[in-house]
Amino acid sequence: QVRLVESGGGLVQAGGSLRLSCAASGRFLSINQMGWYRQAPGKQRELVADITSSGRTNYADSVKGRFTISRDNAKNTEYLQMNSLKPEDTGVYYCYANTLINTAGYWGQGTQITVSS
């Protein structure tokens, strides 16, 4: 079982920056893929970015050039640096991780990000 705890959300003005962290704990050998998803009001949850255990990254087109995902495998922690935030980035951001045993993965509780115009 893997427990994911997010931190770093909040309220920021457009053009500002925030950094999210997600720490994984529990009984597992290693974390495979990690990622961030978000859900805006009235919309479906969507991928923001993900990263493999070897560091290969993937981004949604809407955040390319503004967001950077990274991870510290020794700490089982991932990060999302968000720059040049826009009001349309507002939503609940969820941390995701899977293991080789559980490829369906685990989710964090979500953290609210609100970008004011």
C-alpha positions in Angstrom: 0.0 0.0 0.0 1.2 3.5 -0.9 0.1 6.7 0.8 0.6 10.0 -1.1 0.6 13.3 0.7 0.6 16.5 -1.3 1.6 20.0 -0.1 2.1 23.4 -1.6 -1.3 24.4 -3.0 -2.9 27.8 -2.4 -4.0 31.1 -3.9 -1.8 33.0 -6.3 -2.1 35.8 -8.8 -1.9 35.3 -12.5 1.8 35.2 -13.6 2.9 33.9 -10.2 4.5 30.6 -9.2 3.8 27.7 -6.9 5.6 24.5 -6.2 3.8 21.3 -5.3 5.3 18.3 -3.5 4.1 14.8 -3.1 5.7 12.3 -0.8 5.0 8.6 -1.0 5.1 6.4 2.0 4.1 2.8 2.9 5.2 -0.7 2.0 6.6 -0.9 -1.4 9.9 -1.8 -3.1 10.0 1.1 -5.5 7.8 3.7 -7.1 7.5 3.4 -10.9 5.7 6.2 -12.6 4.6 9.4 -10.8 2.5 12.2 -12.1 0.2 15.2 -11.5 -3.4 15.5 -12.6 -5.9 18.3 -12.1 -9.6 18.7 -12.1 -11.3 22.0 -12.7 -14.9 22.6 -11.6 -17.3 20.9 -14.0 -14.5 19.2 -16.0 -12.9 15.8 -16.0 -9.6 15.1 -14.4 -6.7 15.6 -16.8 -3.1 14.8 -16.9 -0.8 17.7 -16.2 2.6 15.9 -16.3 4.2 12.6 -15.4 7.6 11.2 -15.0 9.1 7.7 -15.1 11.5 6.3 -12.6 14.3 7.0 -15.1 13.3 10.6 -15.4 11.5 10.7 -18.7 8.8 13.4 -18.6 5.6 14.1 -20.4 3.5 17.3 -20.3 0.1 18.4 -21.3 0.3 20.9 -24.1 -1.3 23.6 -22.0 1.5 23.6 -19.5 4.6 23.0 -21.6 7.2 25.6 -21.0 5.6 26.7 -17.8 5.5 23.7 -15.5 8.4 21.4 -14.6 8.0 17.9 -13.0 10.8 16.3 -11.2 11.4 13.6 -8.6 13.8 12.5 -5.9 13.8 8.7 -6.0 15.8 8.5 -2.7 13.0 10.4 -1.0 10.1 8.9 -3.0 9.0 12.4 -3.6 7.9 14.3 -6.7 7.6 18.0 -7.4 5.7 20.2 -9.8 7.2 23.7 -10.3 4.5 25.9 -11.8 5.5 29.2 -13.3 3.5 31.9 -15.2 0.3 30.6 -13.8 -3.0 31.4 -15.5 -6.5 31.5 -14.2 -7.3 28.4 -16.3 -4.7 26.5 -14.2 -7.2 26.7 -11.3 -8.3 23.3 -10.0 -7.7 20.5 -7.6 -4.3 19.0 -8.3 -3.8 15.3 -7.5 -0.6 13.4 -7.1 -0.4 9.9 -8.7 2.0 7.1 -8.4 2.1 3.4 -9.3 4.3 0.5 -8.6 5.2 -2.6 -10.6 2.9 -4.6 -8.3 0.0 -2.1 -8.6 0.0 -0.5 -12.1 -3.4 1.0 -11.5 -1.8 3.2 -9.0 -2.6 5.4 -6.0 -3.9 8.9 -5.6 -3.3 11.7 -3.2 -6.1 13.6 -1.5 -5.7 16.6 -3.8 -4.7 20.2 -3.2 -6.5 23.2 -4.3 -4.8 25.8 -6.6 -6.6 29.0 -7.4 -5.1 31.5 -9.8 -6.8 34.9 -9.7 -6.8 37.2 -12.7 
